[in-house]
Amino acid sequence: MSFENYSFPDLDGTTGQVLGTNGSGNLNWVDGDDWSNNAFDIFRSTGSVVIGHSGVPLAKLEVNNANLMLPAGIFENTASNNNQAVLRAKTSGLWRGGEFEINNAANTAAAIYGLTNGAGTGLVINHNGSGGNLAIFQSSNANMARIDKTGKGYFNGGTVSSGADIAEAMVPEGKVQNYEYGDVMVISTHTDRSIEKSNVAYSSLVAGVYATKPGVLLTEENIDDDLTGHIPMGVIGIIPTKVCNEGGPIKRGDLLVTSSRPGVAMKADLSKLHIGQALGKALQNSDVDTDLINVLVNVQ
């Protein structure tokens, strides 16, 4: 059923104007104050109700009381087996598909808030057009961050992550289960673009450390590809690293190299050190047989 070019009666703010049907096809206007203070309700138990008006918004939900802690509108689908959207906005014109705005400067709530208790994704943006960006984030109408249609991100203020290193997703020799966080890794001589634990002292093949929590993980794979068979090898940054006292007690700032112990670094003897053998610099002291300390990894 469709209403075209229909002007809704003005609401007096106290009496609800309610358009409803029980499924019989008869629509009724109901005046009353017993609809949970809703200004305007449209309901139907079966089928659908379509409301249209030419030249102006199809519907306007507005709360003008700044002290009223109630939403302007509620859209709800309580049928657990219904696979339809609760709210859908669509336009064939030249304006936005949807707009959410807060005009109260004292309002600290989110303009858009999404919550899911299901097993699906919280937010999906699907851009089927030929140009433009996937998303733009602004502050005072100035672009602060954007993600273009190819998935590349641009950030005016830089990026901050909870990790402390940059890592490469690498395939190790053998089983991933044979490797642990903090293992010192070297370039494999058996397979292209593979790594393995270090096992000789002063190895010039040293490449990085099995990272615990990289801030940035680089990969040649697609974002949807499974990286189960890879490990994050930290190549630069602060990484917890296995060390030993094979080269003597380690002091902060000491250069570290591979030791004879598999996957473990030691203090370098500068008289023996050659280019390409230094794993990085120790950020903590260690004078025990085996230890795990923070190391500023920077192979050189």
C-alpha positions in Angstrom: 0.0 0.0 0.0 1.5 3.4 -1.0 0.8 7.0 0.1 2.0 9.4 -2.6 2.3 13.2 -2.1 0.7 12.9 1.4 1.3 15.7 4.0 1.3 14.3 7.5 -0.7 16.2 10.1 1.4 18.4 12.5 2.1 16.7 15.8 1.1 18.5 18.9 4.0 17.0 21.0 1.7 15.2 23.4 -0.8 13.3 21.3 0.6 10.5 19.1 -0.6 10.2 15.5 -0.5 6.5 14.9 -1.0 4.7 11.6 -1.5 1.0 12.0 -3.0 -2.1 10.6 -3.6 -5.6 12.0 -3.0 -7.2 8.6 -6.5 -6.9 7.3 -5.6 -4.0 5.0 -7.6 -1.4 7.0 -5.4 1.6 8.0 -6.5 3.6 11.0 -5.3 6.9 12.6 -5.3 6.7 16.3 -4.9 9.7 18.7 -3.7 8.9 22.2 -1.1 9.2 24.9 -0.7 5.4 25.5 2.0 4.6 22.9 5.0 4.9 25.2 5.4 8.6 24.4 6.2 7.9 20.7 5.3 10.9 18.6 4.5 8.8 15.5 4.2 5.0 15.1 3.8 3.0 11.9 3.2 -0.7 12.4 1.8 -3.7 10.6 1.8 -7.3 11.4 2.0 -8.6 7.9 2.9 -7.1 4.5 4.4 -3.6 4.3 3.5 0.0 4.5 5.1 2.5 2.1 5.0 6.2 2.7 6.1 8.7 0.1 6.2 12.5 -0.3 7.5 14.4 -3.3 10.2 17.1 -2.9 10.8 16.7 0.8 12.2 14.0 3.1 10.1 10.8 3.3 10.2 11.0 7.0 11.7 13.1 9.7 12.4 11.9 13.3 13.5 14.7 15.6 13.9 15.4 19.3 14.3 19.1 20.2 14.6 18.7 23.9 18.3 18.7 24.7 17.6 17.2 28.1 15.6 14.3 26.8 17.6 11.1 27.0 15.6 9.2 24.4 16.3 8.3 20.8 14.4 10.2 18.0 13.5 6.8 16.5 13.8 3.1 17.1 13.9 0.5 14.3 13.6 -3.1 15.5 13.1 -6.5 14.1 12.5 -9.1 16.8 12.0 -12.1 14.5 15.0 -14.3 15.0 14.5 -16.1 11.6 14.1 -12.9 9.6 17.1 -12.2 7.3 16.0 -8.7 6.2 17.7 -5.5 7.3 16.2 -3.6 10.2 16.8 -0.3 8.5 17.7 0.3 4.8 18.3 3.7 3.2 18.5 4.0 -0.6 18.6 6.9 -3.0 18.6 7.2 -6.8 19.3 10.9 -6.6 22.5 13.0 -6.0 22.4 13.3 -2.2 23.8 11.2 0.6 22.3 7.8 1.2 22.2 8.5 5.0 23.2 11.2 7.4 23.5 11.2 11.2 24.1 14.5 13.1 24.5 15.7 16.7 23.8 19.4 17.2 24.3 19.5 21.0 27.8 20.6 21.8 27.6 19.1 25.3 26.7 15.7 23.8 29.7 13.3 24.2 27.9 10.3 22.7 28.8 8.8 19.3 27.0 10.0 16.2 27.0 6.4 14.9 27.2 3.4 17.2 27.2 -0.2 16.0 26.8 -3.3 18.2 26.6 -6.9 17.2 26.1 -9.9 19.4 26.2 -12.3 16.5 29.0 -14.0 14.7 29.1 -11.6 11.7 31.2 -8.6 10.9 30.6 -5.4 12.8 30.9 -3.1 9.8 31.0 -3.7 6.1 31.5 -0.9 3.4 31.0 -2.1 -0.1 31.9 0.3 -2.9 30.7 -0.9 -6.3 31.2 2.4 -8.1 34.0 3.3 -10.6 35.8 5.9 -8.5 36.0 7.6 -5.1 37.2 6.2 -1.8 36.1 3.4 0.5 36.1 5.8 3.4 37.0 9.4 4.4 37.4 10.7 8.0 37.3 14.4 8.5 37.8 16.9 11.3 36.2 20.3 10.8 35.6 19.4 7.1 39.3 18.7 6.6 40.4 15.2 5.5 42.4 13.5 8.3 42.4 9.9 7.0 41.1 8.1 4.0 41.1 4.6 2.5 41.1 4.7 -1.3 39.2 2.2 -3.5 42.4 0.0 -3.8 42.6 -0.4 0.0 45.5 1.9 0.5 45.3 4.0 3.7 46.4 7.7 4.1 46.8 9.3 7.5 47.7 13.0 8.1 48.8 12.5 11.7 50.7 9.3 11.2 49.8 6.0 12.8 50.2 4.5 16.3 50.0 0.8 17.1 50.5 -1.2 20.3 53.3 -3.2 18.7 56.9 -2.1 18.8 58.4 -3.5 15.6 58.0 -4.0 11.9 57.8 -7.6 10.8 57.7 -9.7 7.6 55.4 -12.7 7.3 57.8 -15.5 6.4 57.6 -19.2 5.8 60.0 -21.1 8.1 61.8 -24.4 7.2 60.0 -27.3 8.8 56.9 -27.0 11.1 55.8 -23.7 12.5 55.4 -25.5 15.9 59.2 -25.9 16.1 59.6 -22.2 16.5 59.1 -19.9 19.5 58.7 -16.2 20.1 62.2 -14.7 20.6 64.0 -17.1 18.3 66.8 -15.5 16.3 66.2 -16.2 12.6 68.5 -16.5 9.6 68.0 -16.7 5.9 67.5 -20.3 4.8 70.0 -21.6 2.2 67.7 -24.5 1.3 64.5 -22.7 0.0 63.9 -19.3 -1.6 62.3 -16.7 0.7 62.4 -18.9 3.7 64.0 -18.7 7.2 65.2 -20.9 10.0 66.7 -20.7 13.4 70.3 -19.5 13.7 72.8 -22.3 14.7 76.3 -20.9 14.2 78.0 -18.0 15.8 78.5 -14.7 13.9 76.2 -15.8 11.0 76.1 -13.3 8.2 72.7 -14.7 7.3 71.0 -13.2 10.4 67.7 -11.7 9.3 65.6 -10.9 12.4 63.7 -12.3 15.4 60.4 -14.2 15.8 58.3 -11.2 16.9 55.8 -11.5 19.8 53.5 -8.6 18.8 54.5 -6.7 15.7 53.1 -3.2 15.2 53.1 -3.6 11.4 53.1 -7.0 9.6 54.2 -6.9 6.0 53.2 -9.6 3.5 52.9 -10.2 -0.2 49.7 -12.1 0.4 46.2 -10.8 0.1 44.4 -9.6 3.2 42.0 -12.5 3.0 44.7 -15.1 2.6 45.5 -17.6 5.4 48.9 -16.9 7.0 48.8 -20.0 9.3 52.0 -21.4 7.8 53.9 -18.1 8.3 55.7 -16.5 11.3 56.1 -12.8 11.9 59.9 -12.1 11.7 60.7 -8.7 13.2 63.3 -6.9 11.1 63.4 -3.5 12.9 62.2 -2.3 16.2 62.1 -3.4 19.9 61.6 -7.2 20.1 62.0 -9.7 23.0 64.9 -11.8 22.0 66.5 -15.0 23.3 70.1 -14.4 24.5 72.8 -16.3 26.3 76.2 -15.5 28.0 78.3 -17.4 25.5 79.9 -14.2 24.5 80.1 -12.9 28.1 77.6 -10.8 30.2 75.4 -8.5 28.2 75.2 -4.8 29.0 72.8 -2.3 27.7 74.0 -1.0 24.3 76.1 -4.1 23.5 75.9 -5.3 19.9 74.5 -8.8 19.6 75.2 -11.6 17.1 74.1 -15.2 16.6 75.6 -17.7 19.0 76.2 -21.5 18.5 72.9 -22.2 20.3 70.0 -22.6 17.9 67.9 -19.4 17.8 69.8 -17.6 20.5 71.9 -14.4 20.3 75.0 -13.4 22.3 77.2 -10.4 23.0 79.5 -9.6 20.0 83.3 -9.4 20.2 83.9 -6.3 18.2 87.3 -7.6 17.0 85.5 -10.5 15.3 82.5 -8.6 14.0 82.0 -8.2 10.3 79.4 -6.2 8.3 76.0 -8.0 8.1 76.5 -10.0 11.4 75.1 -7.6 14.0 71.5 -8.4 15.0 71.0 -5.2 17.0 71.6 -3.6 20.4 70.7 -4.9 23.8 68.3 -2.7 25.8 68.6 -4.7 29.0 71.5 -6.3 31.0 71.8 -10.0 31.2 74.4 -12.2 32.9 72.6 -15.6 33.1 73.0 -18.7 30.9 69.8 -18.1 28.9 67.5 -15.1 29.0 64.8 -13.2 27.1 65.5 -9.5 26.8 64.4 -6.5 24.8 66.6 -5.9 21.8 66.6 -2.9 19.4 66.8 -5.1 16.2 68.4 -3.5 13.2 70.5 -6.0 11.2 73.7 -4.4 9.9 
